[in-house]
Each structure stands twice: as structure tokens, then as C-alpha cells.
Amino acid sequence: MEEAPSLKTLLLAVLFAAGRPVALKELRALGHPEEAVLRALKALERDLEAGHLGVALERVAGGWRLVVHPKALEAVERVLKPSPPRLSRAALEVLALVAYHQPVTRAELEAMRGKGVEGVLESLLERGLVRVVGEKEAPGRPKLYGTTERFLEVFGLESLEDLPPLREDGPPLLLRG
């Protein structure tokens, strides 16, 4: 008689197959209580922590996902030669402004940046990093923009509270580098 896979094994399989962050409410579909799922996730995180399997568990965008462990990153880069999404300096500036000031209108972004943002904003919308979140109660009902779950995923943030603090002496840390 074959033994049923453990909850930890099932979670690993689901997270591997998903290729995206998976929320707790989705993981509860495995038929286990929330506390058991959270315990199994913690145990899985501990098991992967040393890097012996080349992957790590990361909490991001309100869920969990598997990522390459830092110890295996160089090998992955050598073989796959990944190219991260390239964002221009202008796109990073506008994205940072949206992230820190959302919900925000295009006119407000242009006033903060001191130049037009229409093309850059369109590019961020197409990439799924920014979305329309509503309309401002003002003449003309301008669109309000905010960041997306994809933004959190790309920047490895669990939530907007994880954004680095704004600094008085320069651009947000998001733009440094």
C-alpha cells in the first residue's frame, strides 16, 4: 500500500507547478486547516533554507513562491543567461512615484516629475506593473493609477508596506543603483 504524500510535499509540488506566488486561500484547497498549511510552509522553508536543493521559499505579493536559492544563482545565470525586465530610468522614476503616492493621477505624476509621463505610463500599463484603480472625484474624472501584484512580484515585495522608506536627500532606494 502506497503512502500518501505529506502536506509539505504537496505544497512543494503546487508551488513548483504554479510558477507564481500562491495565496494561502488557494493552498487551503488541499483540504487542510490554515494552521496546518502555515506549519507545513514554515517546515518547507526551513528544509530549503540551507540551499541543498537549489531553491528557496519566498513570501511575496500576499503568497508564497519558489525562487532560486542564492547559492545556486550563479549556476542558473551561467546556463540560462536570464535578462531581467529592462526599465528605463524614466519608467523607474514614474513607477516609484506611483508606488509611493498611489492612487495618483497622470497630472499629479507630471507635476511631481516635472515632465510628461504619458508614454512612460502607457509602457508601465502594458507591462502590468501599473493599473487604473479608479477615477478621482474632480472635474474631468481623471484616472487614478496604482501598482499591481506583478509590481510586488518583480520587486520581491510581500506588500506595499515593504517598500523602502522615502529619503529626504534623494530618490527612493528603488531608483538607486
N, CA, C and O of each residue as an XYZ file, in Angstrom:
708
protein
N       0.836     -1.183      0.000
C       0.000      0.000      0.000
C       0.886      1.254      0.000
O       1.804      1.383      0.810
N       0.598      2.149     -0.902
C       1.409      3.345     -1.079
C       1.009      4.416     -0.070
O      -0.173      4.645      0.186
N       2.032      5.070      0.498
C       1.800      6.118      1.488
C       1.408      7.423      0.789
O       1.982      7.768     -0.245
N       0.448      8.138      1.341
C       0.021      9.421      0.776
C       1.130     10.449      0.978
O       1.808     10.432      2.004
N       1.320     11.344      0.011
C       2.355     12.375      0.172
C       2.008     13.321      1.330
O       0.839     13.582      1.616
N       3.051     13.820      1.977
C       2.841     14.747      3.095
C       2.334     16.093      2.572
O       2.447     16.392      1.383
N       1.784     16.885      3.464
C       1.314     18.218      3.092
C       2.481     19.049      2.570
O       2.323     19.808      1.614
N       3.644     18.911      3.188
C       4.832     19.639      2.748
C       5.195     19.261      1.308
O       5.542     20.131      0.509
N       5.117     17.989      0.981
C       5.394     17.508     -0.379
C       4.394     18.085     -1.366
O       4.766     18.509     -2.461
N       3.118     18.100     -0.975
C       2.076     18.647     -1.840
C       2.284     20.142     -2.072
O       2.124     20.635     -3.188
N       2.644     20.859     -1.003
C       2.893     22.298     -1.138
C       4.057     22.567     -2.087
O       3.988     23.466     -2.924
N       5.119     21.787     -1.952
C       6.275     21.953     -2.832
C       5.870     21.739     -4.288
O       6.276     22.502     -5.165
N       5.084     20.717     -4.543
C       4.639     20.420     -5.907
C       3.767     21.541     -6.464
O       3.938     21.951     -7.611
N       2.840     22.032     -5.660
C       1.936     23.102     -6.104
C       2.729     24.368     -6.406
O       2.518     24.997     -7.443
N       3.643     24.749     -5.507
C       4.425     25.967     -5.694
C       5.351     25.850     -6.904
O       5.557     26.824     -7.628
N       5.907     24.661     -7.119
C       6.752     24.431     -8.284
C       5.937     24.567     -9.573
O       6.364     25.229    -10.520
N       4.782     23.946     -9.599
C       3.939     23.950    -10.799
C       3.350     25.332    -11.085
O       3.163     25.703    -12.243
N       3.059     26.089    -10.026
C       2.407     27.391    -10.200
C       3.311     28.386    -10.927
O       2.857     29.090    -11.828
N       4.566     28.446    -10.548
C       5.472     29.410    -11.166
C       5.102     30.850    -10.858
O       5.527     31.764    -11.565
N       4.328     31.058     -9.828
C       3.881     32.390     -9.400
C       3.568     32.309     -7.914
O       3.455     31.210     -7.371
N       3.425     33.447     -7.247
C       3.024     33.390     -5.847
C       1.627     32.769     -5.696
O       0.716     33.072     -6.465
N       1.481     31.913     -4.711
C       0.205     31.254     -4.451
C      -0.259     31.679     -3.056
O       0.474     31.538     -2.077
N      -1.475     32.197     -2.981
C      -2.030     32.709     -1.728
C      -2.487     31.568     -0.815
O      -2.769     30.462     -1.274
N      -2.554     31.859      0.467
C      -2.988     30.883      1.470
C      -4.374     30.342      1.145
O      -4.612     29.142      1.282
N      -5.295     31.209      0.714
C      -6.657     30.736      0.421
C      -6.642     29.708     -0.712
O      -7.470     28.797     -0.732
N      -5.704     29.848     -1.654
C      -5.579     28.856     -2.728
C      -5.015     27.547     -2.178
O      -5.470     26.466     -2.550
N      -4.023     27.650     -1.291
C      -3.387     26.460     -0.732
C      -4.338     25.677      0.173
O      -4.153     24.477      0.378
N      -5.342     26.343      0.706
C      -6.320     25.654      1.552
C      -7.150     24.664      0.737
O      -7.809     23.796      1.310
N      -7.126     24.783     -0.592
C      -7.841     23.835     -1.447
C      -7.257     22.426     -1.320
O      -7.863     21.461     -1.785
N      -6.090     22.304     -0.696
C      -5.502     20.987     -0.458
C      -6.274     20.214      0.612
O      -6.026     19.028      0.829
N      -7.216     20.898      1.283
C      -8.077     20.221      2.247
C      -7.543     20.165      3.664
O      -7.989     19.340      4.462
N      -6.591     21.032      3.991
C      -6.020     21.061      5.340
C      -6.364     22.394      5.999
O      -6.542     23.396      5.307
N      -6.460     22.417      7.326
C      -6.731     23.686      8.026
C      -5.600     24.696      7.785
O      -4.452     24.324      7.545
N      -5.951     25.951      7.853
C      -4.996     27.037      7.611
C      -3.748     26.897      8.474
O      -2.633     27.093      7.989
N      -3.928     26.558      9.758
C      -2.784     26.436     10.677
C      -1.838     25.332     10.213
O      -0.620     25.485     10.302
N      -2.384     24.227      9.722
C      -1.557     23.109      9.243
C      -0.782     23.523      7.993
O       0.386     23.170      7.838
N      -1.429     24.266      7.111
C      -0.757     24.738      5.891
C       0.384     25.681      6.272
O       1.484     25.580      5.729
N       0.123     26.591      7.200
C       1.167     27.529      7.628
C       2.334     26.803      8.293
O       3.490     27.153      8.058
N       2.045     25.792      9.124
C       3.113     24.996      9.753
C       3.938     24.274      8.682
O       5.167     24.252      8.749
N       3.261     23.689      7.706
C       3.958     22.965      6.645
C       4.802     23.919      5.797
O       5.900     23.555      5.376
N       4.312     25.124      5.543
C       5.088     26.120      4.798
C       6.348     26.503      5.568
O       7.424     26.622      4.982
N       6.216     26.697      6.882
C       7.377     27.021      7.724
C       8.403     25.889      7.677
O       9.605     26.128      7.560
N       7.906     24.644      7.771
C       8.800     23.482      7.726
C       9.489     23.399      6.365
O      10.685     23.115      6.295
N       8.757     23.639      5.300
C       9.323     23.624      3.961
C      10.378     24.713      3.814
O      11.436     24.493      3.224
N      10.081     25.875      4.351
C      11.039     26.983      4.309
C      12.332     26.602      5.027
O      13.423     26.883      4.531
N      12.214     25.964      6.195
C      13.401     25.518      6.945
C      14.193     24.480      6.142
O      15.422     24.533      6.095
N      13.486     23.542      5.516
C      14.151     22.495      4.729
C      14.936     23.080      3.556
O      16.008     22.581      3.213
N      14.410     24.123      2.950
C      15.034     24.701      1.754
C      16.079     25.762      2.095
O      16.868     26.161      1.238
N      16.080     26.215      3.343
C      16.923     27.322      3.779
C      18.416     27.114      3.490
O      19.100     28.057      3.092
N      18.916     25.915      3.681
C      20.346     25.653      3.504
C      20.769     25.689      2.038
O      21.954     25.861      1.750
N      19.842     25.535      1.117
C      20.171     25.621     -0.300
C      20.580     24.309     -0.932
O      21.041     24.301     -2.073
N      20.425     23.191     -0.226
C      20.832     21.887     -0.752
C      20.040     21.483     -1.998
O      20.527     20.692     -2.806
N      18.847     22.008     -2.158
C      18.030     21.672     -3.318
C      18.017     22.776     -4.381
O      17.376     22.628     -5.422
N      18.724     23.883     -4.122
C      18.842     24.940     -5.118
C      17.669     25.889     -5.201
O      17.676     26.804     -6.025
N      16.665     25.695     -4.372
C      15.507     26.587     -4.370
C      15.224     27.056     -2.949
O      15.647     26.431     -1.976
N      14.514     28.145     -2.851
C      14.114     28.701     -1.558
C      12.647     29.087     -1.650
O      12.105     29.276     -2.738
N      12.025     29.198     -0.504
C      10.631     29.626     -0.425
C      10.632     31.109     -0.089
O      11.313     31.543      0.840
N       9.863     31.885     -0.850
C       9.817     33.334     -0.658
C       8.372     33.763     -0.498
O       7.495     33.330     -1.245
N       8.134     34.618      0.484
C       6.798     35.191      0.663
C       6.772     36.509     -0.087
O       7.562     37.411      0.191
N       5.848     36.615     -1.048
C       5.803     37.804     -1.895
C       4.393     37.991     -2.426
O       3.683     37.016     -2.674
N       3.988     39.241     -2.601
C       2.693     39.592     -3.200
C       1.530     38.857     -2.538
O       0.589     38.447     -3.218
N       1.587     38.690     -1.225
C       0.487     38.067     -0.493
C       0.427     36.556     -0.627
O      -0.600     35.952     -0.320
N       1.510     35.932     -1.081
C       1.533     34.480     -1.209
C       2.938     33.950     -1.084
O       3.836     34.654     -0.623
N       3.133     32.706     -1.494
C       4.445     32.065     -1.451
C       4.816     31.608     -2.848
O       3.951     31.239     -3.643
N       6.114     31.635     -3.144
C       6.596     31.118     -4.419
C       7.983     30.529     -4.205
O       8.679     30.856     -3.244
N       8.361     29.656     -5.121
C       9.707     29.100     -5.119
C      10.601     30.001     -5.955
O      10.205     30.463     -7.025
N      11.800     30.246     -5.466
C      12.776     31.054     -6.184
C      14.116     30.321     -6.152
O      14.305     29.395     -5.364
N      15.026     30.735     -6.999
C      16.366     30.163     -6.993
C      17.060     30.588     -5.703
O      17.045     31.763     -5.337
N      17.660     29.632     -5.029
C      18.405     29.926     -3.800
C      19.660     30.712     -4.181
O      20.262     30.432     -5.218
N      20.066     31.687     -3.369
C      21.260     32.473     -3.691
C      22.498     31.613     -3.989
O      23.330     31.996     -4.811
N      22.624     30.452     -3.324
C      23.781     29.581     -3.556
C      23.790     28.993     -4.970
O      24.848     28.608     -5.468
N      22.633     28.921     -5.616
C      22.545     28.327     -6.955
C      22.403     29.376     -8.053
O      22.389     29.038     -9.237
N      22.299     30.633     -7.671
C      22.024     31.701     -8.627
C      23.081     31.813     -9.731
O      22.741     31.982    -10.902
N      24.336     31.721     -9.363
C      25.401     31.854    -10.366
C      25.301     30.757    -11.426
O      25.480     31.028    -12.614
N      25.021     29.536    -11.012
C      24.895     28.423    -11.963
C      23.710     28.648    -12.889
O      23.808     28.408    -14.092
N      22.595     29.105    -12.342
C      21.407     29.367    -13.157
C      21.706     30.464    -14.175
O      21.351     30.344    -15.347
N      22.355     31.526    -13.724
C      22.690     32.622    -14.638
C      23.652     32.170    -15.732
O      23.525     32.588    -16.883
N      24.608     31.323    -15.381
C      25.586     30.829    -16.353
C      24.894     30.011    -17.452
O      25.237     30.127    -18.629
N      23.936     29.198    -17.062
C      23.269     28.314    -18.017
C      22.154     29.024    -18.778
O      22.083     28.929    -20.004
N      21.289     29.729    -18.067
C      20.095     30.308    -18.689
C      20.278     31.733    -19.182
O      19.501     32.202    -20.014
N      21.295     32.433    -18.683
C      21.546     33.829    -19.069
C      20.261     34.662    -19.063
O      19.888     35.253    -20.076
N      19.588     34.700    -17.900
C      18.315     35.432    -17.856
C      18.524     36.927    -18.023
O      19.542     37.482    -17.611
N      17.544     37.560    -18.632
C      17.597     39.008    -18.754
C      16.387     39.584    -18.017
O      15.245     39.369    -18.421
N      16.650     40.316    -16.935
C      15.549     40.896    -16.185
C      14.807     41.921    -17.031
O      15.365     42.469    -17.981
N      13.557     42.177    -16.689
C      12.824     43.182    -17.459
C      13.562     44.513    -17.385
O      13.861     45.004    -16.297
N      13.850     45.083    -18.528
C      14.583     46.335    -18.579
C      13.610     47.495    -18.477
O      12.678     47.617    -19.271
N      13.836     48.327    -17.505
C      13.032     49.525    -17.341
C      13.951     50.727    -17.468
O      15.016     50.778    -16.851
N      13.535     51.678    -18.262
C      14.318     52.903    -18.421
C      14.317     53.682    -17.105
O      13.506     53.430    -16.214
N      15.228     54.616    -17.011
C      15.293     55.485    -15.824
C      13.954     56.211    -15.644
O      13.454     56.342    -14.527
N      13.383     56.681    -16.758
C      12.097     57.390    -16.700
C      11.000     56.454    -16.177
O      10.175     56.858    -15.357
N      10.995     55.203    -16.654
C       9.980     54.244    -16.202
C      10.139     53.961    -14.712
O       9.148     53.883    -13.986
N      11.378     53.808    -14.252
C      11.612     53.580    -12.819
C      11.162     54.779    -11.988
O      10.588     54.615    -10.912
N      11.424     55.983    -12.490
C      11.005     57.187    -11.769
C       9.489     57.233    -11.625
O       8.970     57.459    -10.532
N       8.787     57.021    -12.724
C       7.326     57.084    -12.695
C       6.775     55.945    -11.837
O       5.829     56.148    -11.075
N       7.353     54.761    -11.953
C       6.904     53.627    -11.155
C       7.085     53.900     -9.668
O       6.209     53.580     -8.865
N       8.212     54.488     -9.301
C       8.444     54.829     -7.897
C       7.426     55.861     -7.413
O       6.907     55.756     -6.302
N       7.147     56.853     -8.250
C       6.156     57.870     -7.871
C       4.778     57.241     -7.675
O       4.077     57.570     -6.718
N       4.390     56.343     -8.572
C       3.099     55.667     -8.430
C       3.091     54.836     -7.151
O       2.134     54.887     -6.380
N       4.163     54.068     -6.927
C       4.224     53.176     -5.769
C       4.088     53.947     -4.459
O       3.363     53.522     -3.559
N       4.776     55.067     -4.351
C       4.786     55.812     -3.087
C       3.613     56.771     -2.915
O       3.312     57.167     -1.789
N       2.941     57.156     -4.005
C       1.888     58.169     -3.904
C       0.518     57.673     -4.350
O      -0.412     58.474     -4.454
N       0.367     56.390     -4.613
C      -0.907     55.883     -5.132
C      -2.035     56.029     -4.130
O      -1.801     55.981     -2.922
N      -3.246     56.203     -4.610
C      -3.629     56.391     -6.004
C      -3.260     57.807     -6.466
O      -3.377     58.769     -5.707
N      -2.816     57.916     -7.719
C      -2.298     59.178     -8.222
C      -2.731     59.355     -9.680
O      -2.818     58.384    -10.432
N      -2.999     60.592    -10.066
C      -3.410     60.879    -11.450
C      -2.177     61.165    -12.309
O      -1.088     61.409    -11.791
N      -2.365     61.131    -13.614
C      -1.280     61.453    -14.535
C      -0.796     62.886    -14.311
O       0.407     63.145    -14.310
N      -1.732     63.814    -14.122
C      -1.349     65.214    -13.904
C      -0.508     65.358    -12.633
O       0.457     66.121    -12.608
N      -0.875     64.630    -11.587
C      -0.094     64.679    -10.337
C       1.306     64.106    -10.555
O       2.283     64.638    -10.029
N       1.406     63.019    -11.330
C       2.713     62.428    -11.645
C       3.568     63.426    -12.422
O       4.757     63.586    -12.144
N       2.955     64.092    -13.398
C       3.692     65.067    -14.211
C       4.156     66.245    -13.362
O       5.255     66.763    -13.559
N       3.319     66.667    -12.419
C       3.699     67.779    -11.536
C       4.874     67.373    -10.639
O       5.790     68.166    -10.420
N       4.850     66.141    -10.122
C       5.937     65.674     -9.252
C       7.232     65.482    -10.036
O       8.317     65.797     -9.547
N       7.111     64.968    -11.244
C       8.283     64.647    -12.055
C       8.802     65.860    -12.817
O       9.989     65.938    -13.134
N       7.912     66.805    -13.111
C       8.328     67.991    -13.840
C       8.397     67.786    -15.342
O       8.942     68.631    -16.053
N       7.863     66.697    -15.835
C       7.794     66.446    -17.274
C       6.690     65.450    -17.560
O       6.153     64.826    -16.645
N       6.349     65.300    -18.842
C       5.269     64.407    -19.250
C       5.539     62.947    -18.912
O       6.685     62.498    -18.890
N       4.466     62.222    -18.650
C       4.606     60.807    -18.287
C       3.736     59.897    -19.149
O       3.714     58.685    -18.933
N       3.020     60.459    -20.123
C       2.023     59.675    -20.860
C       2.603     58.410    -21.482
O       2.061     57.324    -21.273
N       3.696     58.524    -22.244
C       4.292     57.359    -22.891
C       4.839     56.354    -21.893
O       4.677     55.144    -22.058
N       5.489     56.865    -20.857
C       6.061     56.009    -19.821
C       4.947     55.275    -19.072
O       5.054     54.080    -18.799
N       3.895     55.994    -18.750
C       2.767     55.400    -18.033
C       2.116     54.304    -18.881
O       1.744     53.250    -18.363
N       1.985     54.556    -20.174
C       1.417     53.556    -21.083
C       2.276     52.293    -21.094
O       1.747     51.181    -21.092
N       3.582     52.458    -21.106
C       4.513     51.325    -21.086
C       4.367     50.515    -19.792
O       4.378     49.284    -19.822
N       4.230     51.204    -18.671
C       4.068     50.521    -17.379
C       2.730     49.780    -17.311
O       2.637     48.708    -16.714
N       1.698     50.360    -17.927
C       0.395     49.686    -18.006
C       0.510     48.412    -18.845
O      -0.009     47.364    -18.462
N       1.189     48.505    -19.984
C       1.363     47.347    -20.876
C       2.152     46.232    -20.203
O       1.872     45.055    -20.433
N       3.121     46.578    -19.384
C       3.946     45.586    -18.689
C       3.248     45.001    -17.460
O       3.751     44.070    -16.831
N       2.081     45.560    -17.130
C       1.325     45.045    -15.989
C       1.884     45.449    -14.640
O       1.593     44.804    -13.632
N       2.692     46.518    -14.602
C       3.258     46.982    -13.342
C       2.373     48.048    -12.685
O       2.433     48.257    -11.473
N       1.564     48.707    -13.490
C       0.656     49.762    -13.037
C      -0.717     49.470    -13.626
O      -0.827     48.885    -14.704
N      -1.759     49.879    -12.915
C      -3.123     49.698    -13.416
C      -3.977     50.884    -13.002
O      -3.629     51.630    -12.086
N      -5.104     51.046    -13.694
C      -6.075     52.075    -13.316
C      -6.851     51.519    -12.120
O      -7.410     50.424    -12.188
N      -6.880     52.282    -11.028
C      -7.547     51.810     -9.812
C      -8.844     52.563     -9.519
O      -9.552     52.250     -8.561
N      -9.147     53.561    -10.355
C     -10.381     54.316    -10.147
C     -10.324     55.651    -10.853
O      -9.483     55.894    -11.718
N     -11.259     56.521    -10.452
C     -11.314     57.877    -11.003
C     -11.366     58.857     -9.848
O     -12.011     58.604     -8.830
N     -10.681     59.978    -10.017
C     -10.656     60.998     -8.978
C     -11.942     61.811     -9.037
O     -12.438     62.134    -10.116
N     -12.467     62.133     -7.881
C     -13.658     62.980     -7.782
C     -13.230     64.423     -8.046
O     -13.091     65.225     -7.122
N     -13.026     64.732     -9.315
C     -12.581     66.066     -9.723
C     -13.090     66.297    -11.137
O     -13.483     65.347    -11.815
N     -13.088     67.549    -11.591
C     -13.547     67.825    -12.953
C     -12.794     66.970    -13.977
O     -11.570     66.850    -13.930
N     -13.552     66.386    -14.892
C     -12.974     65.526    -15.910
C     -12.769     64.094    -15.450
O     -12.436     63.226    -16.257
N     -12.964     63.836    -14.154
C     -12.818     62.492    -13.568
C     -11.542     61.792    -14.061
O     -11.618     60.739    -14.694
N     -10.356     62.385    -13.767
C      -9.112     61.766    -14.235
C      -8.892     60.390    -13.602
O      -9.310     60.127    -12.474
N      -8.227     59.530    -14.360
C      -7.945     58.171    -13.892
C      -6.926     58.219    -12.757
O      -6.017     59.049    -12.739
N      -7.110     57.299    -11.815
C      -6.159     57.123    -10.727
C      -5.354     55.856    -10.998
O      -5.908     54.834    -11.405
N      -4.052     55.930    -10.771
C      -3.163     54.808    -11.044
C      -2.570     54.262     -9.745
O      -2.327     55.000     -8.790
N      -2.350     52.964     -9.741
C      -1.710     52.284     -8.620
C      -0.898     51.117     -9.154
O      -0.974     50.781    -10.336
N      -0.125     50.505     -8.277
C       0.706     49.371     -8.679
C      -0.129     48.081     -8.675
O      -1.257     48.057     -8.185
N       0.447     47.025     -9.227
C      -0.231     45.739     -9.371
C       0.467     44.656     -8.543
O       1.521     44.891     -7.953
N      -0.136     43.477     -8.513
C       0.502     42.318     -7.893
C       1.809     42.006     -8.618
O       2.791     41.612     -7.989
N       1.823     42.179     -9.933
C       3.042     41.930    -10.720
C       4.174     42.843    -10.247
O       5.325     42.410    -10.183
N       3.867     44.085     -9.918
C       4.871     45.005     -9.371
C       5.497     44.394     -8.121
O       6.719     44.379     -7.973
N       4.641     43.884     -7.214
C       5.149     43.271     -5.986
C       6.047     42.078     -6.315
O       7.111     41.916     -5.717
N       5.619     41.247     -7.263
C       6.401     40.072     -7.658
C       7.759     40.475     -8.227
O       8.789     39.944     -7.811
N       7.764     41.407     -9.173
C       9.004     41.812     -9.842
C      10.005     42.385     -8.845
O      11.206     42.140     -8.959
N       9.519     43.142     -7.876
C      10.417     43.775     -6.915
C      10.563     42.971     -5.627
O      11.203     43.430     -4.681
N       9.970     41.765     -5.583
C      10.143     40.875     -4.438
C       9.560     41.403     -3.145
O      10.139     41.219     -2.074
N       8.409     42.063     -3.242
C       7.759     42.643     -2.068
C       6.527     41.839     -1.699
O       5.773     41.410     -2.572
N       6.322     41.636     -0.401
C       5.106     40.958      0.032
C       3.917     41.903     -0.057
O       2.817     41.504     -0.440
N       4.156     43.168      0.304
C       3.108     44.177      0.223
C       3.763     45.545      0.059
O       4.987     45.664      0.114
N       2.950     46.568     -0.139
C       3.485     47.924     -0.299
C       4.174     48.424      0.971
O       5.012     49.324      0.910
N       3.824     47.846      2.115
C       4.480     48.232      3.369
C       5.966     47.875      3.352
O       6.740     48.414      4.144
N       6.370     46.975      2.458
C       7.768     46.561      2.363
C       8.610     47.474      1.479
O       9.808     47.244      1.318
N       7.994     48.511      0.904
C       8.771     49.476      0.113
C       9.810     50.126      1.025
O       9.524     50.394      2.192
N      11.008     50.380      0.508
C      11.993     51.072      1.334
C      11.499     52.476      1.662
O      10.735     53.061      0.893
N      11.926     53.019      2.795
C      11.449     54.353      3.169
C      11.926     55.422      2.196
O      13.014     55.325      1.628
N      11.098     56.439      2.015
C      11.495     57.590      1.208
C      12.552     58.360      1.970
O      12.508     58.469      3.195
N      13.514     58.898      1.214
C      14.570     59.681      1.854
C      14.451     61.130      1.429
O      14.097     61.430      0.288
N      14.744     62.009      2.342
C      14.657     63.445      2.065
C      15.756     63.890      1.097
O      15.563     64.841      0.340
N      16.906     63.210      1.115
C      18.078     63.670      0.379
C      18.245     63.105     -1.025
O      19.313     63.245     -1.620
N      17.213     62.472     -1.563
C      17.378     61.950     -2.909
C      16.225     61.044     -3.302
O      15.210     60.973     -2.609
N      16.390     60.357     -4.417
C      15.317     59.491     -4.917
C      15.130     58.279     -4.018
O      16.027     57.942     -3.245
N      13.986     57.622     -4.105
C      13.764     56.413     -3.310
C      14.845     55.385     -3.625
O      15.442     55.409     -4.701
N      15.091     54.484     -2.679
C      16.105     53.452     -2.857
C      15.807     52.607     -4.090
O      16.718     52.023     -4.676
N      14.548     52.537     -4.483
C      14.128     51.779     -5.659
C      14.867     52.276     -6.907
O      15.094     51.512     -7.846
N      15.236     53.554     -6.910
C      15.864     54.148     -8.082
C      17.378     54.149     -8.011
O      18.043     54.461     -8.999
N      17.923     53.811     -6.875
C      19.386     53.858     -6.728
C      19.981     52.618     -7.364
O      19.332     51.575     -7.450
N      21.190     52.739     -7.797
C      21.832     51.538     -8.303
C      22.614     51.798     -9.449
O      23.224     50.882    -10.000
